[in-house]
């Protein structure tokens, strides 16, 4: 059983953290952080002469997926001025 006095530093065992509502701005920041991290990892992989091409391709696809999610979220956050 989990002892409530042993809560991890990120609050993983904290039920309140699990129920926290994420605002669109918070979600956008999270997605942008993941996108930057993937971009950095992709650039690091190019430094090696024998890259894992399959992994590199997967990382690029994930980065594009995140970019699409970011753009979709931005579109939802910005009101339509023509309405």
Secondary structure as UniProt FT lines:
FT   TURN            4..5
FT   TURN            9..10
FT   TURN            12..13
FT   HELIX           15..18
FT   HELIX           24..45
FT   TURN            46..47
FT   HELIX           53..77
FT   TURN            81..82
//
